[in-house]
């Protein structure tokens, strides 16, 4: 009898393990089946390592890439091919987070019921959110300089422009030396972590608005230098007496260095975490690079430099763009989205569009105050005439990168326009002046956006 009981218990244990194993397999099949099916070793879907199913279009239906057993076809325009290479990717897989690699499961037409079986054998049509013409304009505005341009609709989340430079024509791929450090294959918008310079002052300003009751009565006397121990925070020139609006408009390093000290290390650390600037965001399953920030509590000079976007600060452009969207939207942002739709070869939609929001990043009142101060930057410093027809809120940045290199030029912000609700971020590496260089690129792109 005891032997029967032991055997029964053993059978129950084995049955339980079997059920647990089956449940685990079903869970893995549901959550990872698309990855299994679209693995490059699947000879039904790949030929010589190249995907043979699916087509990629821009948001307006312009062909960007088409896979078939005969090979891969790209856009007829060399300018479009270069401008969209980091968004689309190439058949050699050089762009690790390009659509042809990251969204292979959508291109193959995989589903839980029939797997990758298809009557036509041609896969699915993937429509990206990007506009190939806007991307072309952005790439030409960068004019071969290293950098990136990102623009997204802060109401829908759709990224209409994602351009990274340097880039290349996938029909004429370059041969790189082993010591090449150009970052040719790097999508700077999604995978870059870059010194932000003064665009980071919008983070310090948010912390100051929330934590200093007298922020609009606060003034600072800028002599061009702020002595902190053996280090000196410097401005290009003495700004004299500045209030918070003028301090942001002229981007006074000394004033924001002092403001950072008053806000303190603990609060600054909390704000970069709460804004998601230290985390990796998932953009349709593609993980962005994490930002990095250090705010020493025992070194005033380093803390001050960190508060003005220098020291050890590194920011991801996509994450910063999301923050711009939060300011434009009253404190809570729509997460950027690269996929407009997925359809059958017959044009039948296969997914329901939906948008995902971040948690509340800042209060609505703080967002409104930041927006007004950013618009004041344009009116009093950058010049509304340089951005005709655009109700622009913006902040420039000129980030020192060390050595004999010119600073990185940044320009970030958004349009206050119900018909064109777009946020943007522009980087020109070693470009010099933020408003003059990156601002000029931003204007060209935004004009193309509002007139599309």
C-alpha positions in Angstrom: 0.0 0.0 0.0 2.8 2.4 0.9 4.5 1.6 -2.4 1.3 2.5 -4.3 1.0 5.8 -2.4 4.6 6.7 -3.2 4.1 5.8 -6.8 0.9 7.9 -6.9 2.7 10.9 -5.4 5.5 10.5 -7.9 3.0 10.4 -10.7 1.3 13.5 -9.4 4.7 15.3 -9.1 5.6 14.3 -12.7 2.2 15.3 -14.0 2.5 18.7 -12.2 6.0 19.2 -13.7 4.6 18.3 -17.1 1.8 20.8 -16.7 4.2 23.5 -15.5 6.5 22.8 -18.5 3.6 22.9 -20.9 2.4 26.2 -19.4 5.9 27.6 -19.6 6.2 26.5 -23.3 2.8 28.0 -24.1 3.8 31.3 -22.5 7.1 31.3 -24.4 5.3 30.4 -27.6 2.9 33.3 -27.2 5.4 35.9 -26.2 8.4 34.8 -28.2 7.0 32.7 -31.1 7.4 35.6 -33.5 11.1 35.8 -32.6 11.6 32.1 -33.1 9.8 32.1 -36.5 11.7 35.2 -37.8 15.1 33.9 -36.7 17.6 34.3 -39.5 18.3 30.5 -39.7 14.7 29.9 -40.9 15.3 28.9 -44.6 11.6 29.4 -45.4 12.0 33.2 -44.7 15.7 33.9 -45.4 17.8 33.3 -48.4 21.6 33.7 -48.0 20.9 35.4 -44.7 18.5 38.0 -46.3 14.8 38.2 -45.5 12.7 37.4 -48.6 9.3 38.5 -47.3 7.6 41.8 -46.6 7.7 45.4 -47.8 8.3 48.7 -45.9 6.6 52.0 -46.8 6.6 55.4 -45.3 3.5 56.9 -43.8 2.2 58.1 -47.2 2.8 54.7 -48.9 6.1 55.5 -50.6 8.1 52.3 -51.0 11.3 52.2 -48.9 12.2 48.5 -49.1 10.7 45.4 -50.7 11.9 41.9 -50.0 11.5 39.0 -52.4 13.3 35.8 -53.5 14.8 37.8 -56.3 16.4 40.2 -53.8 15.8 43.5 -52.1 14.4 46.6 -53.7 14.9 50.1 -52.2 13.4 53.5 -52.9 14.2 54.9 -56.4 15.6 58.0 -54.8 19.2 57.9 -53.6 18.5 60.9 -51.3 15.6 59.0 -49.7 17.7 55.8 -49.3 20.4 57.7 -47.4 18.0 59.7 -45.3 16.0 56.6 -44.2 18.7 54.0 -43.9 18.8 54.1 -40.1 15.0 53.8 -39.9 14.7 51.1 -42.5 18.0 49.3 -42.1 19.7 47.2 -44.8 19.8 43.6 -45.8 23.3 43.1 -44.4 22.0 44.0 -40.9 24.6 46.8 -40.4 21.9 48.9 -38.7 21.0 46.8 -35.7 17.7 48.5 -34.9 16.5 49.2 -38.4 12.9 48.1 -39.3 13.9 45.3 -41.5 15.6 43.7 -38.5 13.6 44.9 -35.6 10.2 44.3 -37.2 11.0 41.1 -39.1 8.1 39.3 -37.4 5.6 41.9 -38.8 7.2 41.6 -42.3 7.0 37.8 -42.4 3.3 37.9 -41.5 3.7 35.6 -38.4 0.7 34.8 -36.3 -0.1 32.3 -33.5 -2.5 30.2 -35.6 -0.8 29.7 -39.0 2.8 30.8 -38.1 4.5 32.2 -41.1 2.3 30.4 -43.7 1.1 32.7 -46.4 -1.0 32.1 -49.5 1.0 34.6 -51.5 4.3 33.9 -49.8 5.0 37.7 -49.9 4.6 38.6 -46.2 3.1 41.8 -44.9 3.3 45.5 -45.7 4.8 47.6 -42.9 4.0 51.3 -42.9 6.4 53.3 -40.8 5.3 56.6 -39.3 8.2 58.5 -40.9 7.7 60.8 -43.9 10.4 60.1 -46.5 10.3 63.7 -47.9 10.7 65.3 -44.4 13.6 62.9 -43.7 15.2 63.9 -47.0 14.9 67.5 -46.1 16.4 66.8 -42.7 19.4 64.9 -44.1 20.1 67.6 -46.7 19.9 70.3 -43.9 22.5 68.3 -41.9 24.6 68.6 -45.1 26.9 65.7 -44.3 27.7 66.8 -40.7 27.4 64.2 -37.9 24.2 64.5 -35.9 20.6 63.7 -36.0 17.1 65.1 -36.4 14.0 63.7 -34.6 10.4 65.0 -34.9 7.2 63.5 -33.5 3.6 64.3 -33.2 3.1 64.8 -29.5 -0.6 64.1 -29.7 -0.4 60.8 -31.6 3.2 59.7 -30.9 4.1 59.1 -34.5 7.7 59.8 -35.3 7.6 61.5 -38.7 11.4 62.2 -38.9 14.2 60.1 -37.7 17.5 60.9 -39.4 21.0 60.0 -38.3 24.2 61.2 -39.9 26.7 60.1 -41.2 24.7 57.7 -43.4 25.0 55.8 -46.6 23.2 54.4 -49.7 22.4 50.7 -49.1 22.9 50.1 -52.8 26.5 51.3 -52.4 27.5 50.3 -48.8 30.9 51.6 -47.6 33.9 49.5 -46.5 34.9 50.6 -43.1 38.3 50.2 -41.5 38.6 48.3 -38.2 39.4 51.6 -36.4 36.5 53.6 -37.9 34.9 55.7 -35.3 32.4 57.7 -37.4 29.4 56.0 -35.9 28.1 55.3 -39.4 25.9 52.4 -38.3 24.7 54.1 -35.1 21.2 55.5 -35.0 22.0 58.5 -32.8 18.3 59.3 -32.2 17.6 55.9 -30.5 21.1 54.7 -29.5 23.1 57.8 -28.8 24.0 59.1 -25.3 25.5 62.5 -25.9 26.5 65.6 -23.8 23.4 67.8 -23.8 24.8 71.2 -22.9 22.2 73.9 -22.3 19.1 72.1 -23.4 19.5 70.3 -20.1 18.7 73.6 -18.4 15.0 72.8 -19.0 15.4 70.0 -16.5 17.1 72.3 -13.9 14.4 74.9 -14.6 11.6 72.4 -13.9 13.2 71.5 -10.6 13.6 75.1 -9.7 10.0 76.0 -10.6 8.8 73.2 -8.3 11.2 73.7 -5.4 11.8 77.5 -5.2 8.7 79.5 -4.1 10.4 82.7 -5.1 11.5 81.6 -8.5 9.9 84.6 -10.3 11.3 87.0 -7.8 14.7 85.4 -8.0 17.6 87.4 -9.7 21.2 86.8 -10.2 24.1 89.2 -11.0 26.2 87.7 -13.7 29.7 89.0 -14.0 30.7 86.4 -16.5 32.3 84.2 -13.9 31.1 82.1 -10.9 34.0 81.1 -8.6 33.5 77.8 -6.9 36.5 76.6 -5.0 39.4 76.2 -7.5 37.0 76.0 -10.5 35.2 78.8 -12.3 31.8 78.6 -14.1 32.0 80.9 -17.1 29.6 82.7 -19.5 30.7 84.0 -22.9 30.1 87.5 -21.5 28.7 89.2 -18.4 24.9 89.2 -18.6 24.4 91.6 -15.7 21.2 91.3 -13.6 19.0 88.4 -14.8 15.7 87.1 -13.7 14.7 83.5 -14.5 13.3 84.3 -17.9 16.3 86.2 -19.1 18.7 83.7 -17.5 17.1 81.0 -19.7 16.9 83.2 -22.8 20.6 84.1 -22.8 21.5 80.7 -21.3 23.4 82.2 -18.5 25.7 79.4 -17.2 26.6 81.3 -14.0 22.9 81.9 -13.1 22.0 78.2 -13.7 25.1 77.0 -11.9 23.9 79.0 -8.9 20.4 77.8 -9.3 21.6 74.2 -9.3 23.4 74.7 -6.0 20.2 76.2 -4.5 18.1 73.3 -5.8 20.6 70.7 -4.6 22.1 67.4 -5.6 19.3 65.2 -4.2 16.5 67.1 -6.0 18.4 67.1 -9.3 19.0 63.4 -9.1 15.3 62.8 -8.4 14.3 64.9 -11.4 16.4 63.1 -14.0 15.0 59.8 -12.7 11.4 61.0 -12.6 11.6 62.4 -16.1 12.9 59.0 -17.4 16.2 60.5 -18.6 18.2 57.8 -16.9 16.0 54.9 -18.1 15.7 53.1 -21.5 12.4 53.6 -23.2 10.9 50.9 -25.4 10.0 52.3 -28.9 8.0 49.5 -30.5 10.3 47.0 -28.8 13.5 48.9 -29.6 15.2 50.0 -26.4 16.8 53.5 -26.4 20.1 54.2 -24.8 20.1 55.2 -21.1 21.1 58.7 -20.1 23.8 59.2 -17.4 23.9 62.0 -14.8 26.0 62.6 -11.7 25.2 65.3 -9.2 28.0 65.3 -6.6 26.9 66.6 -3.1 30.4 67.3 -2.0 31.7 69.3 -5.0 29.9 72.5 -5.8 31.7 73.2 -9.1 30.9 69.7 -10.5 27.3 70.0 -9.3 27.0 73.4 -11.0 28.4 72.1 -14.3 26.1 69.1 -14.2 23.1 71.5 -13.7 24.0 73.3 -17.0 24.4 70.1 -19.0 28.1 69.5 -18.7 30.3 67.5 -16.3 29.3 63.8 -16.8 25.9 64.5 -18.3 24.8 62.2 -21.2 21.3 62.3 -22.7 19.5 60.2 -25.3 17.8 62.4 -28.0 14.6 60.3 -28.2 14.2 60.5 -24.4 14.7 64.2 -24.4 12.2 64.5 -27.3 9.7 62.7 -25.1 10.3 65.4 -22.4 9.6 68.1 -25.0 6.3 66.3 -25.8 5.5 66.3 -22.1 6.0 70.0 -21.8 3.8 70.6 -24.9 1.1 68.3 -23.6 0.7 69.6 -20.1 3.2 67.3 -18.3 2.4 63.8 -19.6 3.8 62.6 -22.9 2.7 60.2 -25.6 5.5 57.6 -26.1 7.1 57.9 -29.6 5.9 55.3 -32.1 7.6 54.2 -35.3 4.9 52.0 -36.8 1.9 53.6 -38.5 0.2 50.3 -39.5 0.7 46.7 -40.7 -1.4 45.5 -43.6 -1.9 42.4 -45.7 -0.9 42.5 -49.4 -4.5 43.3 -50.1 -4.4 46.4 -47.8 -6.4 45.0 -44.9 -5.2 46.5 -41.5 -3.9 43.9 -39.1 -3.6 46.0 -35.9 -5.6 48.7 -34.2 -3.6 52.0 -33.8 -3.3 53.0 -30.1 -1.0 55.3 -28.2 0.8 54.8 -25.0 1.4 57.5 -22.5 4.2 58.0 -20.0 3.4 58.6 -16.4 3.0 62.2 -15.4 6.5 63.7 -15.8 5.8 67.2 -14.5 2.8 69.1 -13.3 0.5 70.8 -15.8 1.3 74.2 -14.3 5.1 73.6 -14.5 4.7 72.5 -18.1 2.7 75.6 -19.0 5.4 77.8 -17.3 8.2 76.1 -19.2 6.4 76.5 -22.5 6.0 80.3 -21.9 9.6 80.6 -21.0 10.7 78.6 -24.0 8.6 80.8 -26.3 10.2 83.8 -24.6 13.6 82.5 -25.7 12.4 82.7 -29.4 10.9 86.1 -29.0 13.8 87.8 -27.1 16.8 85.8 -28.4 16.5 83.5 -31.3 14.2 85.7 -33.3 10.7 84.8 -34.5 11.7 86.0 -38.0 14.1 83.1 -38.2 11.2 80.7 -37.9 8.5 82.2 -40.0 5.0 80.9 -39.5 6.0 78.8 -36.6 4.6 79.4 -33.1 7.8 78.0 -31.6 8.9 77.1 -28.1 12.6 76.2 -28.0 15.9 75.9 -26.1 19.3 75.9 -27.7 22.4 74.2 -26.4 26.1 74.5 -27.1 27.8 71.6 -25.4 31.5 71.5 -24.8 33.0 68.1 -25.7 36.6 68.7 -24.8 39.9 68.9 -26.7 40.2 71.2 -29.7 36.7 70.2 -31.0 34.0 72.6 -31.6 31.0 72.3 -29.3 27.9 70.2 -30.2 25.0 72.3 -31.4 21.5 71.4 -30.0 18.0 72.8 -30.6 14.9 71.3 -29.0 11.3 72.3 -28.5 7.9 72.1 -30.0 5.3 74.0 -32.1 2.2 75.4 -30.4 -0.1 74.6 -33.3 -3.3 72.5 -33.2 -2.8 71.7 -36.9 0.9 70.8 -36.5 1.5 69.5 -32.9 5.1 68.5 -33.3 8.0 68.3 -31.0 11.6 68.2 -32.3 15.2 67.8 -31.4 18.3 68.5 -33.5 21.9 67.8 -32.9 24.9 68.9 -35.1 28.0 67.4 -33.6 30.9 69.9 -33.4 28.6 72.4 -35.0 29.2 75.3 -32.7 26.3 77.7 -31.9 23.1 75.9 -30.9 20.6 78.4 -32.1 22.4 79.5 -35.2 23.5 76.0 -36.5 21.0 73.5 -35.1 18.2 76.1 -35.1 18.7 76.6 -38.8 18.4 72.9 -39.4 15.3 72.8 -37.2 13.6 75.6 -39.2 14.2 73.8 -42.6 12.7 70.6 -41.2 9.8 72.2 -39.5 8.9 74.2 -42.6 8.8 70.9 -44.5 6.6 69.4 -41.7 4.0 72.2 -41.6 3.8 72.4 -45.3 3.6 68.6 -46.1 
